Structures are given as structure tokens and as C-alpha cells.
Amino acid sequence: MRRLAILLGFGMLLSACGQAEDSQGDQDAMDQQADTSVEEVAAAPMVPDAEQIPYEMTAHGDTRVDPYYWMRDRESPEVISYLEAENTHAAYYFDQLADVKDALFEELVSHLSESRDSVPYVRNAYTYSIRFADGADYAVISRQSVAEGSEDETLIDQPALADGHDYFVLNDWDVSANNQVLAYSIDTNGRELYDITMTDLTTGEMIDEVIADTDGTVIWSADGSALYYLRNEDETLRPYQLWRHIVGTPQSDDQMLYQEDDTEYLLFAGRTKSDRFLTLTSWLRTSTEVRLVDLSDAAAAPVLFEARRDPHQYYVDHVGETFFIHSDENAMNFQVFTAPDEGGHPGEWSLLVPHRDDTLVQGVEIFDNHLVLEERSGGNVAMHVIDLAGETEHYIEVGGEVGYATFTEGAGDVVNIEADAGFLRFQYSSYNTPTTIYDYDLVSHELAVRRQDEVLGDFDSANYETARVWAPARDGTMVPVTLAWRGDMGGEGPRPLMLRGYGAYGSSYDPNFTYAWLPLMDHGFVLATAHIRGGTEMGRQWYYDGRLGNKINTFTDYIDAAEFLVRDGWTTSDQMIARGGSAGGLLMGAVVNMRPDLFEGVLNHVPFVDVITTMSDPTIPLTTYEWVEWGNPIEDAEAYNYMLSYSPYDQLAAIEYPHMFITAGLNDPRVQYWEPSKYVARVRDLDQGDNVLLFKTNMGSGHFGTTGRFSQYEDIAREITFMMWVLGMTDVPAP
């Protein structure tokens, strides 16, 4: 059901998860277990010692020697043995603190309602719902005809499909326009290769056809006779081909409609709001090219909308007889144009929303008579409504200053499919406001709450305070930092603090509500997020100031924010934990090399830490189309030397590193497992201190770790256990 809203495709996002009240027995167990000192457990046996086999790599006159290059062989028994040894070592530590972790897990899940229903939405004469049954990790997707007296019909029973799998992700699903056939795509190993399955909704029987190894996209032709999907390159997993499958024929008969031959671009496919066109976007972070496929013609070929140029990003949607184009043509923060059905070139487009230097237009939702913009300015997000007929405009007023309103996120709840709906559905949350789904009447301007996520236990949002502070970076730039903490716990002076950061791909780390970190605040922590350069929290320039030759700003912003929080009395270095993942893991690796004394501990998940080696290997997934983000060290000596100056793996030194907990996924296609495994082995060689280093590889998952609504909180409980333990928190105030 991939209807393509016009959104900025800035890249990978992080996800986190949950919380609750504990009994006095749980607290006693936690206090008793937390008495286990870091020094006592650090002396435990079974520290893995990886074999060193020197491997030389020479580029631009520079030779690097990697003693752990051999870990790249996923099939090697020695590699698997090493990863399992590290898992055994980490398990030894966490076994000492099992009661702590178990109590925290109970806190987390006790705040979750056993069941959960999405806000229903209507599409093509059916109402669709997504429901979690009591205690279920996965949801059931169903529909019901809008006709009076109709019964609910199960479409996708995810609990049944996930049964027997340690990892399960439903990527995309779509019902044909005639409402008779369902198609959906699933992955059961984390490699992000999805098999598409179809169901005949008139009989409820599975269709004996499986479309294997796709990117997960599912788009029907208008008459339901054909299904469109994307194929990935075998080695790099880059989505690069659009295919058409005719229902009732084998996959071997499918027709390839387009292949993207430029390895720096990947393909995305979506459907316009009018349902008339499939949009095929060749995508680079600074350039796009869109082709349209007429969905009413099962034999139609893709038609070019506007030829690519670099730089020029544009995205296309269609409503009625008008194309809407979201473009950064001579407009860093994007502007919006319209064009008639015949399209035309930029010089023939009509300007609808002009560029503003201080406001990024990061999302566009189109209705018959209204246009809604998701705008970002000054670190905040606002929704801007434009009446296309009356040429009036206004902003939707909702929530407080330190929060996050969006219609571009919230899959399953935030669905704006029907152009004639007359209302915008969006969500708002903050660190102390549970996610709330609203319907906003575009004519009357009335705001209706459709659902607010339930938080069980003794949760009271009034007990949690939030603030936005501004940390001065060393070049004078002011970096926003969002904070949240329990305001009713009393006490003055610095507190334990977890500082999160990402700063890459233009992805913004917004202050949205999550159950995951409620226990953290309930046990006295301040939750802090540094909105560093490399994201787009302050507009598109904020992104450009944290990429390529400006990448060092990302790391120094984070360090400067941490130092500010110490100076301003929020915390101290021996109470502060750094947390990041993926490209945020690169941040963690760079920061601990630059300032290992600034943090007591580090949580580093699936970290991108071997920058030079990965960016020099075009056979690895993501490499070629990430050169525009990091640079191309193969062809550009200046880029090579700059990347080498901050690459965490290459810059490891004989110093004392803080306590660290690092994770990986064996099947991760985004950050290969060998990056964190090599990094851990090298830290063990060089570390001059006796702090704890734990490394855990999920042997059956990918980039995003454990799946399942409840199961994922096991990982969060383990993280909080690690933080409390290394900080020696035996006297954490009771919630």
C-alpha cells in the first residue's frame, strides 16, 4: 500500500522502544544485583582474544594494515566461533545482573497495554484496521466493507506468519483496486530481501505464486492483473530494477521495465495519490530522476518526467489533473510547483510555494482543495495548510514547543490516502506526551483526537519535564539539545544522563515519545538528545554542514554539547552515557577516540566504524550511493585523507576507553557485522584501562535487531541494565 507522499528521502532512521512501575521486590533485587561492582565483574574470565592476520591495503600512497580483515568471511567457522565467544562473554556479564534486567523488562512492558488498535482508515470502500491482540508481538491486519452489516475480514495474520521465526518483518502490502487480491512482502532473516505472497480475497485461498528476493515494494495495476516490484542487485542489494508480474504466471515470465545502471543511484517506487501513476524515482542524496508508469495500462512503459541533474532533487505526486513537484531547484530548503497532466520542464512549472531561507519544506500532503506542508524551522516542526481555492493559509496549532508533529511518519495510524477526505491525519508527541493521533478538518479547522497511546501503571505526564537548551559549538554555532527528566523526584545538582546523537543523512532526531526510556527517567536519568549537524533539525544547510568535508562538525558538535551539559550542571563526565547506532555509531566511535574521558560509558549499536575500508569496496551494500555522503576514497585522495582522519577503526589508539556495550546483526545488510567485530577486537588490543567492553551479535537478525512489539524491550532492558551497572547506581531513587 505504498502511496508515495512527497517526502524527502534523507535516509536511515533510528528506532527505539519502552517502560513502567516496579514492585518493592523488584527494586530490592535491582539494588542487590547492582552491588556487583564494575571492577569485580571486569575481572571475569573468558575475554575473547581474536587471531591477528595482517592484511595490507594501499591507496594514494598510504598503506594500512588490518589484522582483522579475515572476519569478513561470514561462512568461516572461525568467524562464527569468535562471534559466539563474544556472545558468551557478554552473557556472563549479564547473567550476573539477570534480576536487574528482568525487573527493568517488567517495568518496560507493564506500561504497555496488552492489546492495541490502530485508528481505522477508509480506502476504496473498505475500512482498514491494524490490531495487536493481548500480549501479541505482531499485529493482525483486517478490513471491513463500509456497507452496512458487513463483517470484519482478516487480511494478514502476522502472528501466524511469524510463528517459528526468530526474525519477522512485514514490509509492504496492498489490495488491488477491484478489492479481490492481496499482496504482501515479508523478510524472516534480517537481510532485507522480501518474498511477495498473494491471497485471493474472494476465496481466502493463497495464490500459488511467490515473487522471491525483492526490495519489498508492492504496487498493483489499476485492474489488478499485474503487480509491480523492485529487484536488488545480488551482491550490493541495491534496488535497481522495476519488474511487472502478471498474476497467474511464473516469476520467470516477469518483464523488466527499467534498470538503473548508475551504481550511485537506487530506485524507489510509489503510487501517486490519484492512483493513476506509479512513480519510479532514481535517487541520490543530491539528485533524483522520476519516471511515471500509467497504472491503467498493464503494458505501459516508464515515461521520464524530468531528466536528472546533480544537484537537483525533486519528488512528484498527482491529484486530479495536476502534478505537484517538491523541488530544490535553486532552493536549498525546497519549494513546491504545479504542472498540468502533460508535465513539462521546470521552466514551465508554476510556482506554488516559494523557497524560504529559514524554513525547510520536508513533506507535502495533497488534497482536492488543500495543500499541507510539513515544515521545519528553528529546530521545530509545524504544519502549514494552504487553501488552493481561496488562496488562504494558516498553521495548525497543537502541542508545546518541545514536541514533534508529523504526517510523514506513524505507519498504520497516520494514513492520508483519499484526496477528497477533507481532513489531515497526523500525530503529535513529546518526551512527556504519549503519541496522539489527530484528525484536522481542513475547512472548519476543528481538531479531533482519534487516539492517544495508553501508558499503564502510575504514569503521569505532569511528572516529566522537558526543555530545549542551546549549546555553543567551538565555531560559534548554537546546537539545540532536548532534555527530559522526572521533575517530581526532587534533589538538586547533576544527575546521570544519557546523551543520544545521530547527525547523518539529513535524518532528524526528533523529541517524540517512546516507552523505552521511561524507566531510565524513573530511575533518575536525564534523557538528552543533541541535534547535531548532519541532520536537518535546523534546515537543509544543517545537513550540508555535517557531511563530506564538514563531517568533523558532527563529532565536535556532540562533544561541545556534552561539555555544555556538564558546565551547565545537568550532569558530570562520570555520570554521562553516550548512545548512538549505525551512522550514529560512527559518531560514538569518533567521539570516544577524540574525548574518551568525557563519558563513563558508551552504547554503540550496529556501528559504522570502518569507514575507509567500507567506502573503498563498491561490492558492499550501500557503498556506491553513499559516496555523496562521505566521499569517494577510491578516486579522491583528499576525501581519503579526510575520512582517514576520523575513521574510528583506523584512529583507535593505546588509550583508556570508557565502558562500552556494542551490538551487531549477523545478517545486517547496512552495516556489515564485521565492522563492530573488528572494532571490538582492536579495542581489546589497545585499551590501556580495565573498563568493561561487551559485544553481542544477534545471529539471526539484521540492522534493526530484535523484532516484535514486546520482544524488542528485552534489548532496551539490557541497555538500561548496562548503564545503571557501570554508573554504580545502587541507590537510584524509587519511581
C-alpha positions, -999 to 999 in steps of 0.1 A, spaced: 0 0 0 29 23 -9 12 55 -19 41 79 -23 36 111 -4 61 137 -14 87 133 12 124 140 15 142 106 13 170 116 36 179 81 47 181 57 75 163 64 107 169 50 142 142 34 162 139 28 199 112 14 221 95 13 261 87 14 304 68 11 340 64 8 377 82 -19 397 73 -36 429 94 -32 460 106 -67 455 119 -58 420 136 -28 434 153 -48 462 165 -73 436 179 -45 415 197 -29 444 212 -62 454 223 -71 419 237 -36 413 260 -41 442 281 -62 419 309 -37 412 323 -30 377 358 -39 390 346 -73 403 329 -83 370 356 -69 348 379 -94 363 358 -122 349 374 -149 327 366 -157 291 377 -125 274 379 -134 237 413 -130 220 409 -128 182 437 -141 160 456 -114 141 464 -120 104 479 -88 89 462 -76 57 477 -47 38 456 -21 18 473 6 -1 457 38 -16 470 72 -26 505 62 -13 492 52 21 493 17 34 470 5 62 474 -29 79 442 -45 92 449 -75 115 412 -85 115 402 -83 78 397 -120 79 365 -115 99 347 -106 66 341 -142 58 305 -148 70 307 -186 63 340 -191 81 338 -214 112 365 -192 128 344 -161 124 313 -177 138 333 -191 167 347 -157 175 312 -141 175 298 -168 196 327 -164 221 320 -127 224 283 -135 229 292 -160 257 315 -134 273 287 -108 272 262 -133 286 285 -139 315 283 -103 325 245 -100 320 239 -133 339 254 -115 369 227 -89 366 198 -110 354 175 -99 381 182 -63 373 174 -68 336 143 -88 343 130 -62 367 136 -35 341 119 -55 314 89 -59 336 89 -21 342 90 -15 304 62 -39 294 40 -30 323 34 3 307 22 -13 275 -14 -22 271 -18 -59 263 -37 -51 231 -36 -21 207 -57 -10 178 -47 15 152 -70 43 141 -91 28 112 -89 44 78 -110 42 47 -97 32 12 -118 22 -18 -150 14 1 -133 -6 29 -122 4 64 -88 -10 73 -76 -17 109 -44 -30 125 -48 -48 158 -25 -63 184 -42 -90 204 -34 -94 241 3 -100 245 10 -104 208 43 -93 193 27 -88 159 -5 -73 146 -34 -87 126 -44 -65 96 -81 -66 87 -107 -48 66 -145 -43 67 -167 -31 39 -183 3 46 -216 -13 36 -240 -17 65 -240 -51 81 -206 -62 67 -182 -84 87 -146 -79 96 -122 -99 73 -87 -109 83 -61 -100 56 -27 -106 72 -23 -127 103 12 -117 113 14 -137 145 7 -169 124 32 -159 97 59 -151 123 54 -183 142 86 -203 141 108 -174 130 132 -155 153 130 -125 130 99 -113 111 92 -81 92 61 -73 71 75 -46 47 46 -36 25 11 -48 15 -15 -37 -10 -51 -47 -20 -59 -45 -57 -82 -17 -69 -110 -43 -75 -106 -54 -38 -101 -90 -48 -64 -98 -44 -40 -90 -16 -2 -90 -19 23 -86 9 61 -89 14 80 -104 43 116 -110 55 124 -137 80 162 -133 84 170 -96 85 188 -95 52 161 -71 38 153 -94 9 115 -98 8 93 -125 -7 59 -114 -20 29 -136 -15 -7 -132 -28 -41 -141 -15 -74 -144 -34 -97 -124 -12 -128 -138 -29 -120 -173 -17 -95 -166 11 -70 -190 -5 -33 -184 -11 -23 -180 -47 3 -205 -56 28 -178 -67 58 -164 -47 78 -135 -61 112 -140 -44 141 -117 -34 125 -83 -39 131 -50 -21 96 -54 -6 77 -28 -27 41 -39 -37 21 -19 -62 -9 -31 -82 -20 -21 -117 -54 -5 -119 -72 -36 -130 -54 -60 -106 -39 -81 -134 -3 -70 -128 19 -64 -98 49 -41 -98 80 -47 -77 117 -39 -74 147 -63 -76 180 -58 -59 215 -64 -72 227 -98 -60 258 -86 -42 252 -50 -32 214 -54 -26 209 -21 -44 173 -18 -56 179 -12 -93 153 -29 -115 115 -24 -119 96 -56 -128 60 -63 -137 44 -97 -127 12 -109 -144 -9 -128 -119 -12 -164 -129 22 -167 -145 56 -178 -130 81 -152 -119 104 -164 -147 80 -148 -172 80 -114 -154 90 -84 -175 118 -60 -165 106 -24 -173 136 -4 -162 172 -8 -149 192 19 -131 227 14 -144 244 42 -124 256 25 -93 254 57 -72 216 57 -76 190 34 -62 153 30 -71 122 38 -51 87 30 -63 54 45 -51 20 54 -62 5 89 -67 -25 100 -46 -46 99 -77 -38 62 -81 -31 69 -118 6 66 -118 34 45 -104 63 68 -96 98 53 -101 124 75 -86 161 71 -93 175 85 -61 208 100 -49 210 122 -18 216 153 -40 198 143 -72 166 124 -84 150 114 -116 114 104 -118 96 82 -143 59 75 -144 41 43 -153 4 46 -162 -13 20 -139 -44 19 -161 -23 3 -189 -9 -31 -179 16 -29 -209 27 7 -202 65 15 -201 80 41 -177 80 77 -191 106 102 -180 92 132 -161 124 153 -158 160 143 -165 184 141 -136 209 168 -128 232 169 -98 224 188 -77 186 187 -82 162 167 -60 126 166 -69 96 144 -60 63 141 -78 27 134 -68 -6 138 -87 -41 147 -78 -70 154 -102 -54 167 -134 -24 183 -117 12 172 -109 27 186 -77 65 188 -77 86 192 -45 119 205 -58 151 220 -45 158 237 -79 177 268 -68 161 263 -34 181 245 -7 151 242 16 127 231 -12 97 247 -29 66 234 -45 55 237 -81 25 225 -101 22 213 -137 -6 201 -158 -10 164 -168 14 168 -197 41 176 -171 66 200 -188 101 211 -178 110 232 -147 108 264 -168 71 255 -175 62 246 -139 41 271 -119 55 281 -85 30 274 -57 51 276 -26 83 297 -28 116 290 -11 123 304 23 158 306 37 147 298 73 122 271 66 126 236 52 96 220 34 102 184 43 69 169 34 39 176 13 4 162 15 -21 170 -12 -59 171 -11 -85 181 -37 -87 217 -23 -58 219 1 -21 215 3 -4 207 37 33 213 42 54 198 70 79 225 77 110 226 99 124 259 113 144 268 144 145 231 155 108 227 155 82 212 131 50 229 120 21 220 97 12 247 72 -22 245 55 -28 262 22 -64 266 7 -58 260 -30 -91 276 -40 -93 305 -16 -56 311 -15 -56 315 22 -32 298 46 -27 290 83 -8 268 107 -22 240 128 -17 248 165 -10 217 186 12 207 214 41 225 230 73 239 217 95 208 226 75 182 207 71 167 173 41 168 149 42 149 117 21 134 89 51 117 73 55 91 100 33 68 120 26 40 96 -7 22 103 -21 52 121 -12 82 100 -27 74 67 -38 101 42 -48 82 12 -80 98 0 -76 131 -17 -112 140 -11 -111 131 26 -114 167 38 -92 162 68 -55 157 76 -45 129 99 -13 134 118 4 125 151 20 146 178 41 136 208 69 148 230 92 132 256 63 135 281 33 134 259 23 99 245 17 97 208 -16 113 199 -34 108 166 -54 138 154 -78 144 125 -78 181 114 -108 193 94 -93 214 66 -124 235 63 -137 241 98 -102 239 114 -115 216 141 -90 193 157 -103 158 169 -83 133 190 -86 99 174 -64 80 198 -37 86 224 -13 57 232 -21 43 265 6 42 292 -3 19 320 9 20 356 14 52 376 25 73 346 16 109 349 29 132 321 30 161 346 58 143 365 81 146 335 97 179 324 112 188 291 134 217 279 153 228 249 188 243 256 213 256 232 250 245 234 277 267 219 298 248 194 335 257 191 329 277 159 301 297 175 272 277 161 244 271 186 234 234 188 199 226 201 197 199 228 164 185 240 161 173 276 136 153 296 136 141 332 114 133 362 106 167 377 89 153 408 119 134 422 134 163 440 171 169 445 194 194 430 227 192 412 239 169 384 222 136 375 230 106 355 224 114 318 222 95 285 231 117 255 218 104 222 231 116 188 230 107 151 239 135 127 239 120 93 219 116 60 198 146 69 178 125 93 165 145 122 164 131 158 131 144 169 118 145 205 90 120 201 75 99 228 88 64 234 81 39 261 117 28 260 132 55 282 105 60 308 123 36 332 155 55 326 140 87 338 121 69 366 155 58 379 169 93 380 184 98 345 181 128 323 173 118 287 191 142 263 193 144 225 219 165 207 205 177 174 240 180 158 249 190 123 244 163 97 207 161 104 181 187 92 168 199 125 178 234 116 172 232 79 189 218 49 221 238 54 224 220 88 228 188 68 254 201 44 274 214 73 278 179 86 286 159 55 316 153 33 344 177 42 323 192 70 318 158 88 340 167 117 314 192 128 291 163 137 316 150 161 327 183 177 290 194 180 283 163 201 314 168 222 306 205 227 270 197 237 283 171 262 307 196 277 280 223 279 257 199 298 285 194 323 292 231 326 255 239 329 252 215 358 230 188 342 255 160 347 291 151 352 315 131 330 314 102 354 276 102 352 272 105 314 264 77 289 268 83 252 244 64 228 243 60 191 238 35 163 245 29 127 259 62 114 253 74 150 277 45 158 303 63 137 296 93 159 302 72 190 335 57 176 348 91 166 339 108 199 355 82 221 387 85 201 387 123 205 374 125 241 375 91 258 374 109 292 341 127 286 318 97 291 317 70 317 300 46 293 290 42 256 261 22 240 271 17 203 247 -3 181 255 -17 147 282 9 144 296 21 110 332 23 123 354 10 94 348 40 71 377 39 47 376 1 41 338 1 35 337 32 13 366 17 -7 346 -15 -15 319 -10 -41 307 -46 -37 294 -39 -2 257 -28 1 252 10 4 288 19 -6 284 34 -41 253 56 -33 269 68 0 299 83 -17 278 115 -19 275 115 19 311 106 29 332 110 -2 349 85 -26 382 74 -11 390 53 -42 393 82 -66 397 112 -43 429 114 -23 416 144 -3 385 125 6 406 95 16 428 115 39 399 134 54 379 102 61 410 86 75 414 114 100 381 104 117 375 68 108 370 52 143 387 18 135 417 35 119 421 60 147 420 36 176 450 42 199 466 30 230 445 49 255 419 42 282 385 37 267 352 41 286 329 12 294 313 1 261 284 -22 251 284 -28 213 260 -48 192 258 -62 157 235 -83 135 250 -112 115 226 -106 86 228 -68 86 229 -55 50 235 -19 60 264 -21 84 282 -55 80 287 -74 112 325 -74 107 328 -36 113 318 -38 150 335 -72 154 369 -59 141 365 -28 161 359 -47 194 389 -69 187 411 -39 181 399 -20 212 407 -51 233 443 -50 219 448 -13 225 428 -4 256 450 8 284 423 6 311 403 -21 327 368 -8 318 341 -32 306 338 -40 269 308 -62 259 299 -72 224 267 -90 214 259 -102 179 223 -112 171 230 -143 150 195 -143 134 187 -106 127 198 -76 107 202 -39 111 172 -32 133 178 -60 159 150 -79 176 115 -77 161 82 -80 179 63 -54 199 72 -69 233 104 -88 225 123 -57 214 121 -44 250 145 -72 261 172 -53 243 162 -20 259 162 -35 294 197 -49 287 209 -14 278 195 3 309 209 -25 330 244 -18 315 240 19 321 229 16 358 256 -10 364 286 9 351 275 40 369 273 21 402 237 30 407 229 11 439 208 40 454 186 50 424 156 69 438 124 47 436 100 59 409 
